[in-house]
Amino acid sequence: MTRQAIRNIVFDIGWVLVRLNYRPILSFLEARGAEVGDRDAVMERIALTEHESGRMHGRGLLERIQAVTREPISLEEAHAHWVDMFELEPAMVELAHRLSERYRVYLLSNIGDLHWAHLSREYRLHAIGHGALPSYLAGVMKPHAGIYAEAERRFALEPATTVFIDDRTDNIAAASGRGWHGIVHGDYNATLAGLRDLGVAC
């Protein structure tokens, strides 16, 4: 059976288009009396999943961050440290822009409204390609099948002609389960090679 040509390329954001460094905010919280030995435990305490699923807005997340410290911190301090964790991956961003000249390019990411607003304002990630579906707007997070179904509906994606680039194997497996092609992102060169293996001109 002949493989259909790729027409849609979908990028994750975290660890694909940007790197994340949680150390500054964890250090800030620790200095204010929070227990931050386990990053995942801190994220659970502030209900990050609720936020990134769109069930808790940004102010709610900032109030949860305030609640983990013994010394009081302002909402402004919480916000400034929460958004200060990104470093752009210029080669990957340039690749996404370049591909959008020949293909339909979209963003699909587990992300809340605060980070999405920051990345749009500071790095103009919202201007990449032809559309974006942050999880807080979808109401569901990867690897739940619902977020892929919503991307298909919203962007008229045909799974057999769509490739998803994400750093997590479980997210790629979920996309593959719907018939998408998938590339587990490790670095720029490997992802470029994966795209070329699928016949993508890049």
C-alpha positions in Angstrom: 0.0 0.0 0.0 1.4 3.4 -1.0 2.0 5.8 1.9 0.2 9.0 1.6 2.3 12.2 1.5 2.6 14.2 4.6 0.6 17.5 4.5 0.4 18.4 8.2 3.2 18.8 10.7 2.3 19.2 14.3 4.8 20.4 16.9 4.8 20.1 20.7 6.2 23.1 22.5 8.1 22.1 25.6 11.4 20.4 25.0 10.8 20.8 21.3 10.5 24.6 20.5 11.6 25.7 24.0 13.7 24.2 26.8 12.3 24.4 30.4 14.3 25.1 33.6 12.2 24.8 36.8 15.2 25.4 39.0 14.8 29.2 39.4 11.2 29.0 40.6 11.9 26.1 42.8 14.8 28.0 44.4 12.6 31.0 44.9 9.9 29.0 46.6 12.5 27.2 48.7 13.9 30.5 49.8 10.4 31.5 50.9 10.0 28.4 53.0 8.4 25.9 50.6 9.4 22.2 50.6 10.6 21.6 47.0 12.6 18.4 47.2 10.5 16.7 44.5 9.6 18.9 41.5 6.7 16.7 40.5 5.3 16.8 44.0 5.4 20.6 43.9 3.6 20.6 40.5 0.9 18.3 42.0 0.5 20.6 45.0 -0.1 23.6 42.8 -2.6 21.5 40.7 -0.7 22.0 37.4 -2.8 19.4 35.7 -6.0 21.3 36.6 -4.5 24.4 35.2 -3.2 22.9 32.0 -6.5 21.2 31.4 -8.3 24.5 31.5 -10.2 23.7 34.7 -8.2 26.3 36.8 -7.4 29.7 35.4 -4.0 31.5 35.8 -4.9 33.4 38.9 -6.0 30.2 40.6 -2.6 28.6 39.8 -0.8 31.7 41.2 -2.8 31.5 44.4 -1.8 27.8 44.7 1.8 28.8 44.2 1.4 31.4 47.0 0.0 28.7 49.3 3.1 26.5 49.2 5.4 29.1 50.8 5.7 29.9 54.5 6.6 33.5 53.8 4.1 35.5 51.9 4.7 36.2 48.2 2.7 38.5 45.9 0.8 37.3 42.9 3.2 39.4 40.8 6.2 37.6 42.3 4.5 34.2 41.7 3.7 35.2 38.1 7.2 36.5 37.3 8.9 33.4 38.5 6.3 31.0 37.0 6.9 32.3 33.4 10.7 32.7 33.9 11.6 29.1 32.9 11.9 29.1 29.1 14.8 29.1 26.6 14.1 29.2 22.9 15.3 26.4 20.6 16.1 28.7 17.6 16.9 25.9 15.1 13.6 24.1 15.8 11.6 27.4 15.6 13.2 28.2 12.3 12.4 24.7 11.1 8.8 25.1 12.0 8.6 28.5 10.2 10.4 27.0 7.1 8.1 24.0 6.9 5.0 26.2 7.1 5.9 27.6 3.7 5.2 24.2 2.1 3.0 22.3 4.7 0.3 23.0 7.2 2.0 23.5 10.5 0.3 23.5 13.9 1.2 23.5 17.6 -0.2 21.1 20.1 1.0 21.3 23.7 0.1 20.7 27.3 0.2 24.3 28.5 -1.8 26.7 30.6 -2.9 30.2 29.8 -0.1 31.9 31.7 2.7 30.2 29.8 0.9 30.4 26.5 0.5 34.1 26.9 4.1 34.6 27.9 5.5 32.5 25.0 3.2 34.3 22.6 4.3 37.7 23.9 8.0 37.0 24.3 8.7 34.6 21.5 5.7 34.9 19.2 5.1 31.2 19.1 1.5 31.9 18.3 2.7 33.2 14.9 4.2 29.8 13.9 2.3 28.0 11.2 -1.4 27.9 10.8 -2.9 27.4 14.2 -2.3 26.2 17.8 -4.2 24.1 20.3 -3.0 24.6 23.9 -4.4 22.0 26.2 -6.1 24.6 28.4 -8.3 25.4 25.5 -8.9 21.8 24.5 -9.9 21.0 28.0 -7.9 17.8 27.9 -4.1 17.0 27.9 -1.9 14.7 26.0 -1.8 11.7 25.9 -5.6 11.6 26.2 -7.1 10.8 22.8 -9.5 13.7 23.1 -6.8 16.3 22.5 -5.8 14.6 19.2 -9.4 14.3 18.2 -10.0 18.0 18.8 -6.9 18.9 16.8 -8.2 16.7 13.9 -11.6 18.5 14.1 -10.2 22.0 14.5 -7.5 21.8 11.9 -9.2 19.3 9.5 -6.3 16.9 10.0 -6.3 13.6 8.1 -4.3 11.2 10.4 -2.5 9.4 7.5 -1.1 12.7 6.2 -0.1 14.1 9.6 3.1 13.8 11.6 3.5 14.8 15.3 6.8 15.8 16.8 6.9 15.5 20.6 9.6 14.7 23.1 7.5 12.1 25.0 7.0 8.5 23.8 3.6 8.2 25.4 2.3 11.3 23.5 3.7 9.9 20.2 2.1 6.5 21.0 -1.3 8.1 21.5 -1.0 10.0 18.3 0.1 6.9 16.4 -2.9 5.1 17.9 -5.1 7.5 15.9 -3.2 6.9 12.7 -0.8 9.8 12.9 2.9 9.5 12.1 5.1 10.3 15.0 8.7 11.5 15.7 10.1 11.3 19.2 12.1 14.5 19.4 15.6 14.2 20.8 17.5 16.9 18.9 17.3 19.0 15.8 19.3 16.7 13.5 17.5 13.5 14.5 14.1 15.2 14.0 15.2 16.5 10.6 16.2 13.0 9.6 12.9 11.6 10.8 11.0 14.1 8.7 13.0 13.4 5.6 12.4 9.6 6.2 8.7 10.5 5.9 9.3 12.3 2.6 9.1 15.8 4.1 11.1 18.4 2.2 13.0 20.3 4.8 
